[in-house]
Amino acid sequence: MDQKVDAYKIGVGHMMDALPNVVEAYHRFTGACFEDGALGAKEKQLIALGIALFANNEVCTMYHVQEALSKGASPKQVLEAAAVAAAVGGGHAMSQGVTRVQQALEACRLQQ
């Protein structure tokens, strides 16, 4: 697991050499987003984990599991965040199935 996160960090280092302003701006932006606010750092990491899972982003999934745990999340909270992501992913497929697929079926019916 650490190898993939480390590979990402190495890649960011290479990008920093080529585009320091871009990487620094990205780090300032993400740093500000993950600061404690109305939501705590732990909650923000659990949200990020859910989004990473939904986006099928392996490196971010691993990273945000580590970060959530380091911010005080329990393994059960991490698993619940994964379950919520699964529910949203399933809900996404369902919502598209009952809207876009129905629209496509109707369009095909009208063409016949």
N, C-alpha and C positions, 0 to 999 in steps of 0.2 A: 504494500500500500504506500509506504513512504517513498518508494522509488518513483512512482508516478507524480506525486506531489513535488518531490525534489526535481524531477525533470521539468515540471512546470516552472519552478523557481529559477532553474538554470536558463530556461527559455526566456523568462522575463528579464533576466540579467543581460542576455544577448540583445533583447529589444531595447533595454535601457541604454546600452552602448550606442545603438543606432538612433533611437528616438527618445532621448531622455525627457523631453518636455511632455510627450504623450504618456509615458509610463508614470512620471511624477503626478501628472494631472489625474490619471486613473487612480493612483494610490490615494491622492487627496480626496477624490470623490468617494471611493469605496470606504475609506477611513471615516469620513463624515457620516456616511450612511449607516455604518455599524457602531457608531458611538451610542452610549446610553441616551435614551430620550424617553418618550412616552412608552416605548418598548425597551426592555433591557437587552443587553448584549446576548444573553442566552436565547431569548425569544427570537431575536433577529437571526441568530445562527440556525435555529430550528426552521425558521421560514426559508432561509437560504438553502438549507438541506432539501426541503420539499420542492423548491423550484429546481434545484440541481437534478433531483430525481426525475421530475417531470420533463426536464430538458434532456434527459439521458446523458448528462455530463459527468463522466466517471471521476475525473480529477476533482471537480468541485464537490461531488458527493463525498469523496474521501476527506477532502479538506474541511468541509463544514461539519462532518461527523466529529473530527478531531477538535475543531473549534468549539462546537456545542458542548462537548464533554469538558473541555478546558474552561468553559464559562459556567460550569456547574450543572449542566444537563445530566440526567441519569440515563443509563442505557434504555430504560423503559420510555423515557420522554423522546429519545432519538427514534425508537421504533414506532411510537405513536405518530411522530412527524412523518415517518415513512408511510404509515398507514393512511394518513390524511392525503399525502401526495398520491397514493394509489386510488383513493376515493375520488379525488379531483380528476385524475387521469381517466378513470372509468366514467366519471360524469361528463368529461369532455367528449369521449367517444359516444356516449348516450345522447348528449345534446345535439351533436352533429348528426347522429343517426335519425333523430326525430325531426330535424329541421332540413339540413342540406340534402340528406338522402331522400327524404320525402319530396323535396323540391325537384330533385333530379328525376325521381320516379314520375312525378306529375308532368315534367317537361317531356319525358320520353313518351308518356301516354298521349299527350297532346300532339306529338309528332306522328303518331301512328294513324 
